[in-house]
Amino acid sequence: MPIHPIDSADDPRLLAYRDLTDVALRKKSEPESGVYIAESAKIIERAVTCGHTPVSILMAENWLAKMRLLLPSISDNDFEDIDVFIGPHDVLEELTGFHVHRGALAEMIRPTMASLESVLAGAQRVVVLEDIVDHTNVGAIFRAAAGLGIDAVLVTPECADPLYRRSIRVSMGSVFTLPWTRIPNWPSSINELKEQGFYTVAVSPQNIGGKESQDLRQFTGTSHDRIALILGTEGEGLTAASLDNCDQSVHIPMSNDVSSLNVASAAAVVFWALQGAG
């Protein structure tokens, strides 16, 4: 693969790596451009292993020797024509907006979004992320879902991008392996989940239509072939419209005057509890 030394953050070939800390900009520009940014040698390697295609790789000069162990495996996948850019740390920091210390960054082609039908096919446990805006929480939920028996993840139209670099990194690449897609027409699409046989469960202490929120420990003793867990945004939780459309709400019993857990922590607890249910 061609290796290009760089000495300026204004190099037009590096546009994909500019201002990576500007979340609003990246949220718009990356999906529109059909790319995402993978951060760290391990994440790049896992993306390639999962069939994703790199466009280019950017790294600090002192990482080239270590990355040479990875580059041949990328070349073996017929990516010989991708460009590798190397430069000093100060140039990379000016370009990206942060100190690049995890080995490398790669511009990757964003895979085609899977259809809802294909993601749900054969799934028994799915989770819906309603408008969760923190990429760290999204990544943490994906990692917990992959490790604790969830078959697929659905994200609402306003949810943070699972392929944002921080979400990918926190998920340890689980966003590459766990089936996911964006669910349209939310929250009316809850009815589509019901039509496919999912018992829709709001993770919330709020009551639904006169039905009291059920203690998670009690809920795990019930039997449902297919369950869709719905998690709400940080702070405010699930919207009233979502709650009204769900079959049941379930809460984690708390103590010591703690009202609730962070959404990612709550997700992990619920996923673990449901492994033996159904």
Protein Blocks (a to p, Z undefined) as FASTA:
>chain_A
ZZdddfbfklmklmmmgokllmklmmmmmmmnopacdedjklmmmmmmnopacfbdcddf
klmmmmmmmmmmmmmnopampccddddfklmmmmnopacfehpacdddddddddfklmmg
opabdcddehiabfklmmmmmmmmmmnopabdcddfkbccfkbfklmmmnnommmmmgcd
ddehiaklmmmmmmnopacddddfbdeehiacddfklmmmpccfbacdddddehjlpafk
lmmmpmbdcddddeehiabdcfklmmmmmmmmmmmgZZ
